[in-house]
Amino acid sequence: MDDEVRLRRTGLTAVPDKAWQVPGLRVLDVGENELTRVPARLTELTALRELYVDGNRLPGLPPVATLPHLTVLDLSRNDFVALPDGLGALTRLRYLYAAGMRIDSLPPDIGDLVELAYLNVGGNALTALPAQVGRLARLRDLRVTGNHLTALPDAIGALAGLRELHVEANHLTGVPGTLSGLGELRVLNLRTNHLTAVPEQVRDLPELRHLDLRANQVSDLPGWIAELPALDKLDLRWNPLTPPPALVAALEARGCVVYA
C-alpha cells in the first residue's frame, strides 16, 4: 500500500530516507534488521498507526508523544533499558510489545494507555509492576513472564476484563487477594514460581479454563478445584504432590485434562 513501508529482514543498518518521504505514512516495519538508531525524524510521522522496530540493536527511541494515532508498537528484542518518553500520550495504543530487553521498571504514565488490550513485557528485569497498571481498564492479556517479580500489585484486581495473565518464571510466593476480582480470567500461568499452595483466590474465577502451576512447590491440591465450572486444563507437573485419584477422576469425568 502507498502509505506503508515494510522493510523487515532486509539487512538495514539505517532507516532509509523513503520512510520519511511517504505522505501520511501509516505503517513502518523495520523489524529484524541491524539498526542501532532511529532518527529524531520519527516524531514527524504524525499519522503513523503501526510501528515495528523489534529484533534490532536499538538502545531506545525518540520521544513518541507526537505519534498519537499509534495502535501497535513493537519494541521487542532490542537493548532498551526503559520504555520511550511520552508513552502516555499514545491514548489509542492497543498492542504494546516490549519483551526481551533490559527494562527494570514501567513508567507511571503507562496507566494513561486507556485503549491498551495487550501488554507483553516478558523477559526483562522488572522487580515490580506499578499500581498504575490497574488503570488499564481495557487490558485483556498481560504477560510479564521471565522477570524478577516477588509480588503482583493489589491494583491487578482492577483489571476486570483481563482474560489472560502470564507470570511464569518469576519469584512469586503468592498472589494478591484482589486476584479474585478477575471474573473474566480464562488463562492463569503461574509456572516456575515459589508457590507452596494453590492460591485460594483461584476459587473465585468462574471463567478460568487453563491453570498452569508447573514447577512450583505445591504439596496439596484443594478439593474446591473440582468446583471451577469452566476449568478444562490443569497442569501440576514438577510439584511435590500426588493429586488425590478421586479428585483427578472427578475433573477428568467432566472433561478437564489434568497433567500431574
N, C-alpha and C positions, 0 to 999 in steps of 0.2 A: 504493500500500500504506500501511497505517496507521503503519508505522514508517519511512517515507521522507518527506523534504521535498525537493522538486525545484523550484527557482526559477531555473533557467538562463535567461539572456537576458530578464529581466523588468524591467530598469532599476533594480534595487535600489541604493540608496546606503547601506543599513544592513541587517544581518541581522534579519529580523522576529522578534518575540517568540515566535511559534509554533514556531520552531526549537528553543527551549529548553523547550517545554511538551509535546513528544511523548514519552510514556514509552518507554523502550528504543529511542530513535532509532538506526537502523542506517545510513541513507544521508542525507547532507546535500550537496546540489548547489546551490551559489550561484555557479556559474561564469558567465563572460561578462557581468558586471554592472559597476557603478561603485563597488564597495566600496573604502574606504580603511582599514578597520579591521575586525577580527574580535574581538568582546569576549572577555574572560577566561573568560566562561561556557562557552566551547568546552570547557574542561577538565572540565566536568560531564557531558559526553556520553560516559560511560564504556563504553557499549555500541556506539559507532559503529564501523561496518565500512568505510564508504567516505566519503571527504571530497573534494569538488571545489570549489576556490576559484580555479581557473585563469581567466585573462583578466580580472583586476580591476586595481586600483591599490594593492595591499597592500604595505606595506614589510616585513611579517613576520607571524608567527602567535604566539599564546601558546604556552608550552611544551606539547609533545604527549605527555609521558610518561604522562599519565593516560588515554590512549586506546589501551590495549594490544591491542585487538581489531582495529585498523585493518588492512585488507588492501590498500586502494587509497588513495593520497594524491596528488592532482594540484594542484601549486602553480604550474604553468607560466604564463609571461607576466604576471608581477607585477613589483614593484620590490624583491624580496628581494636582500639582499647576502650572506645566509647562510641555511643551512637551519635549521629551528626547533630550539630547545633540546629535549633529551630524545628526539631521534630514535632513538637506540639502544635505547630501551625498546620500540620497535614491532617486537617479535620475530615477529609474524605478517604483517608487511607483505610483499606480493608485487609490487606495482607502485608505483614512485615516479617521478612526472613532475615535473621541476624545470627545464624548458627555457626559454630566452628571458628570462633575468633578468640580474642583475649579480653572481652568486656567484663569488668568486675562489678559494675553497678548499672542500674537503669535510671534515667533521669526522671525527676518528678513530673515533667510535662508529658510523660508517656500516658498519663491519665487523661490528657486532652484529646487523645485519638478516639473520638466518640463513635466512629463507624468501624473500628477495628474488629474483625471477625476471627483473624488467625494471627497468632504471635508465636514465633519459634526463636528462642534464644538459647537453644541447647548447645552444649559443647563450648561453654565459655568459662569464666571464673567468678560467677556470681555467688556471693555468700548470703544474699537476702534479696527478696522482692519488695519494692516499695509499696506502701499502703495504697498509693495512687492507682495501682493495678486494679483495685476494686471499683474504680470508676469506669472501667471498660464494659459498659452495660451490654454491648452487642457481641462481646467475645464469645466464640463458640469452641475454639480449640486453642489450648495453652500448652506449649511444650518447653520445658526447662530441664530436659534430661542432661546428665553429664556436667553438672555444676558442683558447687560446694555448699548447697543449702543445708542448713541444720533444722530449719523450720519453714513453714509456709505462713504468711501473714493472715491474721483474722479476717482481713478485708477480702480474702478469696471467697468468702461466703456471700459477698455481694454480687458475684457473677452468676446471677440466677439462670441465665440462658446457656451456661457452659455445658458442652456436650462431651468434650474430651479433655482430660488432664493427664499429662505425661510428666512425671517427676522421677523417672528412672535414673539410677546411678547418682544419687546424692547422699546425704548423711542424715536423713530424717529418722527420728525415733518415734514420731507420732504425727498426727495431723490436727489442725485446729478444730475446735468444737463447731465452728461455723461451717465446716465442710458439709454438714448435714443439710444445709440450706440449698445445696446444688441439686435441685429437684429434676433438672433436665439431663444430668450427667449420664452418659452412656458408657464411657470408657475411663477407667481409672488405672493408670500404670504406676505402681509403686515398687517396681522391680529394683533389686540391688540397692536397698537402703539398710537401716538398722532397726527395723520394726520387730518387736517381740510378740505382738498380738495383732489380730485383725482389728483395725480401728473400729470402735463402736459406732462412729458416725456413719459408716457404710450402711448400717442397718436402715438409715433414713433416706436411702437413694432409690426411689421406686423405679427409675428408668435404667438403672445400671445393668449393662449387658456383659461387659468384659471387665474382670477384676484380675490384675496381674500382680501377684505377690512373690514372684520368684526371687530366690537368693536374698532372703531376709533371715530373721531368727525366730520366726513364728513357730511356737511349740504346741498350739492348741487351735482347734477350729470350732468356733461357736455354733451352737445349734441353729441360731436365728438366720444363719447364712442361707439355709434352705427356704427361708420365707421371702427372699428377694424375688419379686414377681417376674422380673424381666431377665434375670441372670441366665446367660447361655454359654459362658466360658469362664472357668475359674482355674487359674494356674498357680499351683502351690509348690512347684518343684524347687529343690535345693533349699528346703527349710527343714529344721529338725523336728518334724512331726509326722505322725502316721494318722491320716484322717480316719475317723470312725467309719467303718464299712457301711453301716446303716445310713449315715448321713450322705456319703458319696452315692449310695444306691438311690436315695431319695432325690438327689439332684439329677442324677442321670435318668431317672424314670420320667422326669418332666422335661427332658431334652437338653439339660445342661452338660457340656463337656467339661470333665474335670481332669486336670493333669496334676499328678501328685508323686 
